[in-house]
Amino acid sequence: MEIINTSTWIEFNNLFKEYIEIQVKKLLNKKDAIFYEELIEGVLYPLVNSGKFFRPYLLYQTANFVLKNSKLKFNNNLDDFLPFALAIELVHNYSLVHDDLPAMDNTSYRRGILTVHKKYGEAEAILIGDLLLTLAFQVLTDYKKLKSFDYANIIKLINRFSYYIGQDFLITGQYLDIKYQKKLIPNTFENIKLINYYKTAGLILLSIEIPLVLLNPEYSIKYSLIKYGFNLGYLFQYTDDYLDKDGVYNLLPKNDLKKLIDFHYLKALNSIKNFQNFQDLQDILDFIYFRIN
């Protein structure tokens, strides 16, 4: 499937959803198992209802930015990055399926539909989440489909993947959030900021770092994109809090929160605007920022 010629986020989403369904059905092909069709359906259920595929699209446009701005020569095109976009979407949805469970956030609806544990059962949801996570690593280690990239860089990437979704970011963020919900962590701006950084910014930074590890461009490009991702992560969470009237919204005066959102938007934009072909990454910023402006 070619997504390389897509020009808009909507076009990407439509084609990427189709790509997900095709690839997941190829991965899950144990046809003789009882209830296996339900398991496939359970895995696809959160994936195809993922909404905007923000992280895969960010990864895709980061790769596009590197390929267009680097002075190095690469033997890659954008569609080579689709397996990695799939892996990050699998991990993102694993985290949501588990986060919605009664023992954690106890959420009944996500994106206007029943959460996985409400539709299939709590034990089933735990296993579906587990499978989403393990499928991500199955995708990342299928080197026949990744052979346009250097093998050593694939190994580095798997290490970085584990870094961002494990103790250094996602799991720590979820753990701190549980303690916060139990009122075992003080309700302060700094604590909420830290939880958001671990839970939300980690996967956003990973989406940006994947093309950087695989392509290894010039330092100036790496530095600028990491700075962009760092500020994008905060922008994403703060605008969500503003719209949901949650998190830091309840800890800061409204005007102060808007100033903070403005600050991270401008910092992210300034980190990339001196490069050519930065418009697609700015469009992602604008989409998030102008939800509240």
Phi and psi in degrees as a GROMACS rama.xvg file:
@    title "Ramachandran Plot"
@    xaxis  label "Phi"
@    yaxis  label "Psi"
@TYPE xy
-102.16  125.485  GLU-2
-113.965  -1.9681  ILE-3
-58.402  -30.1068  ILE-4
-93.8606  6.65242  ASN-5
-69.3185  140.716  THR-6
-112.658  -11.7954  SER-7
-130.715  160.787  THR-8
-61.1846  -40.8035  TRP-9
-62.1509  -44.0676  ILE-10
-61.8424  -43.2487  GLU-11
-59.0121  -46.7973  PHE-12
-58.4891  -46.1926  ASN-13
-62.3244  -43.9207  ASN-14
-73.7049  -35.863  LEU-15
-69.0029  -36.322  PHE-16
-60.7452  -42.9215  LYS-17
-63.6911  -41.3106  GLU-18
-60.8393  -43.22  TYR-19
-58.4043  -49.4098  ILE-20
-60.3722  -43.548  GLU-21
-63.2828  -47.658  ILE-22
-70.1722  -40.3304  GLN-23
-65.5669  -40.0655  VAL-24
-66.9778  -30.6221  LYS-25
-69.8683  -38.3802  LYS-26
-70.5631  -37.4677  LEU-27
-102.323  89.3861  LEU-28
-127.917  26.1239  ASN-29
-85.1694  80.3371  LYS-30
-72.0846  -18.8712  LYS-31
-88.7677  -2.26441  ASP-32
-84.2387  138.628  ALA-33
-65.9693  138.045  ILE-34
66.7911  13.8317  PHE-35
-68.1183  -33.8706  TYR-36
-60.8428  -38.495  GLU-37
-66.2713  -37.0482  GLU-38
-65.1697  -43.2526  LEU-39
-60.3378  -45.2316  ILE-40
-60.8551  -40.5338  GLU-41
-65.6726  -35.0205  GLY-42
-71.7196  -42.1249  VAL-43
-72.2861  -27.8767  LEU-44
-53.3535  -52.7759  TYR-45
-73.2627  -29.6745  PRO-46
-68.1369  -48.7353  LEU-47
-77.2839  -12.9701  VAL-48
-104.715  27.6086  ASN-49
-73.6973  -8.71242  SER-50
88.0757  -116.675  GLY-51
-93.7504  -2.66126  LYS-52
48.2049  49.3295  PHE-53
-58.8903  -49.2513  PHE-54
-69.1736  -43.9064  ARG-55
-59.8456  -40.007  PRO-56
-67.9792  -37.298  TYR-57
-63.1776  -44.2074  LEU-58
-58.9033  -47.126  LEU-59
-59.5675  -46.0908  TYR-60
-75.8922  -26.7171  GLN-61
-65.6073  -44.7823  THR-62
-60.2271  -41.5689  ALA-63
-60.1337  -42.9819  ASN-64
-61.4389  -45.3974  PHE-65
-65.3647  -46.7592  VAL-66
-61.7987  -33.0005  LEU-67
-85.3024  -27.189  LYS-68
-103.613  -22.1764  ASN-69
-73.0211  145.619  SER-70
-84.3227  -8.24381  LYS-71
-77.6622  157.947  LEU-72
-101.844  128.294  LYS-73
-120.063  144.889  PHE-74
-99.4106  45.023  ASN-75
-129.833  152.936  ASN-76
-121.777  175.779  ASN-77
-64.9343  -33.124  LEU-78
-66.0909  -18.1714  ASP-79
-63.2094  -20.1449  ASP-80
-91.269  -3.40043  PHE-81
-61.8118  -40.546  LEU-82
-58.6895  -35.1472  PRO-83
-73.0482  -34.926  PHE-84
-64.4666  -39.618  ALA-85
-63.0017  -44.3451  LEU-86
-60.0349  -42.3776  ALA-87
-71.9282  -30.8195  ILE-88
-71.614  -36.2356  GLU-89
-60.4496  -46.0708  LEU-90
-66.4473  -42.9588  VAL-91
-57.7238  -44.652  HIS-92
-73.6414  -32.1976  ASN-93
-56.2301  -44.9348  TYR-94
-65.504  -36.2591  SER-95
-71.1011  -42.5695  LEU-96
-58.7647  -44.9542  VAL-97
-72.6201  -36.3566  HIS-98
-63.8321  -30.7893  ASP-99
-78.93  -12.0086  ASP-100
-61.4544  152.888  LEU-101
-54.1213  -34.2408  PRO-102
-72.775  -12.6803  ALA-103
-114.827  -100.887  MET-104
-86.6135  -16.9125  ASP-105
53.8809  57.175  ASN-106
-100.523  133.522  THR-107
-94.1718  -27.6745  SER-108
-131.863  142.636  TYR-109
-140.096  130.299  ARG-110
55.8302  32.8674  ARG-111
81.8538  3.5564  GLY-112
-127.247  164.776  ILE-113
-59.0954  141.106  LEU-114
-69.8594  165.281  THR-115
-60.456  -41.9568  VAL-116
-70.0355  -26.6082  HIS-117
-75.4408  -30.4194  LYS-118
-85.7291  -39.1469  LYS-119
-114.882  -16.0469  TYR-120
113.758  154.251  GLY-121
-68.0447  -48.7855  GLU-122
-62.2902  -40.9313  ALA-123
-62.5936  -38.8383  GLU-124
-65.3506  -38.402  ALA-125
-59.4648  -45.3297  ILE-126
-70.097  -36.8817  LEU-127
-62.8826  -42.7345  ILE-128
-61.8223  -43.3974  GLY-129
-59.4306  -42.0007  ASP-130
-67.7791  -39.3852  LEU-131
-57.2753  -42.0591  LEU-132
-67.0814  -46.3526  LEU-133
-69.297  -32.1488  THR-134
-62.2643  -34.7568  LEU-135
-58.9384  -43.3959  ALA-136
-75.3072  -26.6606  PHE-137
-64.2781  -41.0746  GLN-138
-64.8242  -43.9989  VAL-139
-68.8377  -19.5515  LEU-140
-107.754  7.70341  THR-141
-86.6718  79.2985  ASP-142
-65.6636  -22.7918  TYR-143
-59.5207  -32.1199  LYS-144
-90.6328  -5.10985  LYS-145
-118.663  12.1841  LEU-146
-70.3781  -6.21483  LYS-147
-75.0642  -7.42567  SER-148
-110.752  154.987  PHE-149
-64.9412  132.991  ASP-150
-59.4787  -40.9348  TYR-151
-62.711  -35.3177  ALA-152
-70.0382  -32.6789  ASN-153
-62.319  -43.6997  ILE-154
-61.9953  -44.3993  ILE-155
-58.9264  -40.5123  LYS-156
-65.477  -42.407  LEU-157
-60.7152  -38.5611  ILE-158
-62.6019  -43.6839  ASN-159
-67.7845  -36.8389  ARG-160
-57.1122  -49.9992  PHE-161
-62.5511  -36.3046  SER-162
-60.633  -47.4464  TYR-163
-77.5295  -28.0047  TYR-164
-100.983  2.0658  ILE-165
-108.054  -137.409  GLY-166
-66.8787  -24.4642  GLN-167
-80.0355  -22.2367  ASP-168
-138.446  -84.9063  PHE-169
-59.7298  -51.8365  LEU-170
-65.1427  -41.906  ILE-171
-61.9072  -42.0321  THR-172
-61.4458  -44.1327  GLY-173
-64.0934  -40.4292  GLN-174
-64.5157  -45.482  TYR-175
-63.5994  -36.4666  LEU-176
-64.6562  -39.7277  ASP-177
-61.401  -44.941  ILE-178
-64.6652  -35.5236  LYS-179
-66.104  -44.0521  TYR-180
-62.8329  -30.1324  GLN-181
-84.6569  5.3896  LYS-182
62.9643  30.1824  LYS-183
-94.501  -6.94599  LEU-184
-121.094  130.54  ILE-185
-57.5055  143.41  PRO-186
-82.9482  78.5767  ASN-187
-120.714  159.579  THR-188
-59.1373  -43.7827  PHE-189
-63.5599  -38.4606  GLU-190
-68.6452  -42.9129  ASN-191
-63.4364  -41.2446  ILE-192
-59.8591  -42.1697  LYS-193
-66.108  -44.4098  LEU-194
-61.011  -44.6598  ILE-195
-62.2641  -39.4969  ASN-196
-61.814  -45.5596  TYR-197
-70.4464  -44.7024  TYR-198
-76.1991  -41.9398  LYS-199
-104.206  -48.6239  THR-200
-66.5955  -28.0511  ALA-201
-58.3065  -50.9752  GLY-202
-69.8813  -28.4161  LEU-203
-68.8814  -44.67  ILE-204
-63.1016  -38.1651  LEU-205
-63.2333  -40.7433  LEU-206
-58.3938  -35.5245  SER-207
-81.4197  -36.1643  ILE-208
-73.3211  -26.7731  GLU-209
-54.8763  -53.7132  ILE-210
-63.5861  -29.9206  PRO-211
-68.3994  -40.3527  LEU-212
-68.888  -42.2037  VAL-213
-71.427  -35.8495  LEU-214
-100.546  -25.0128  LEU-215
50.5678  60.4951  ASN-216
-77.3531  -173.036  PRO-217
-61.0714  153.744  GLU-218
-57.3921  -39.8042  TYR-219
-60.3268  -37.4581  SER-220
-71.4968  -44.6993  ILE-221
-58.2412  -49.9926  LYS-222
-59.8244  -45.6005  TYR-223
-65.7487  -40.3212  SER-224
-73.5515  -36.0367  LEU-225
-65.2819  -40.832  ILE-226
-62.6676  -42.3116  LYS-227
-58.3427  -48.5197  TYR-228
-65.2572  -39.3397  GLY-229
-58.7515  -47.6591  PHE-230
-74.8083  -32.9655  ASN-231
-62.2204  -39.1599  LEU-232
-59.6699  -46.0065  GLY-233
-68.1406  -40.6702  TYR-234
-58.6571  -44.6693  LEU-235
-59.1199  -48.7493  PHE-236
-71.491  -41.1012  GLN-237
-67.8981  -36.891  TYR-238
-68.9205  -36.2429  THR-239
-61.5056  -46.2814  ASP-240
-61.0113  -39.9549  ASP-241
-63.4501  -45.8376  TYR-242
-70.2796  -37.3627  LEU-243
-87.1794  -6.94812  ASP-244
53.3429  51.77  LYS-245
-138.119  172.778  ASP-246
59.5343  -125.567  GLY-247
-68.6355  -15.9705  VAL-248
-57.5555  -34.409  TYR-249
-87.8127  -0.00445578  ASN-250
-115.153  -14.9535  LEU-251
-124.379  148.372  LEU-252
-56.9347  146.457  PRO-253
-54.8874  -43.5163  LYS-254
-66.2158  -34.6426  ASN-255
-67.2638  -38.6071  ASP-256
-66.3145  -39.4445  LEU-257
-64.6057  -37.7329  LYS-258
-64.1938  -38.4553  LYS-259
-65.7594  -40.8708  LEU-260
-63.8499  -44.525  ILE-261
-59.058  -42.0336  ASP-262
-60.187  -49.1763  PHE-263
-70.8568  -32.55  HIS-264
-61.6973  -48.3231  TYR-265
-68.1316  -38.3677  LEU-266
-62.9393  -42.2828  LYS-267
-65.5379  -44.8954  ALA-268
-64.4772  -43.5527  LEU-269
-64.5724  -24.3739  ASN-270
-73.3245  -19.0473  SER-271
-120.037  -13.8351  ILE-272
-71.7384  -12.803  LYS-273
-85.2465  -2.17657  ASN-274
-96.4897  156.356  PHE-275
-75.516  159.622  GLN-276
58.5642  42.6726  ASN-277
-99.0245  -1.00206  PHE-278
-62.1924  -38.2896  GLN-279
-64.6228  -38.5509  ASP-280
-70.9213  -33.2209  LEU-281
-66.5571  -37.4611  GLN-282
-59.6163  -36.5984  ASP-283
-65.0846  -45.3  ILE-284
-57.7308  -47.7355  LEU-285
-62.3932  -39.4142  ASP-286
-59.0207  -43.0307  PHE-287
-72.4658  -47.249  ILE-288
-65.4123  -44.2283  TYR-289
-81.9434  5.45456  PHE-290
-65.4742  -25.6176  ARG-291
-114.926  2.47932  ILE-292
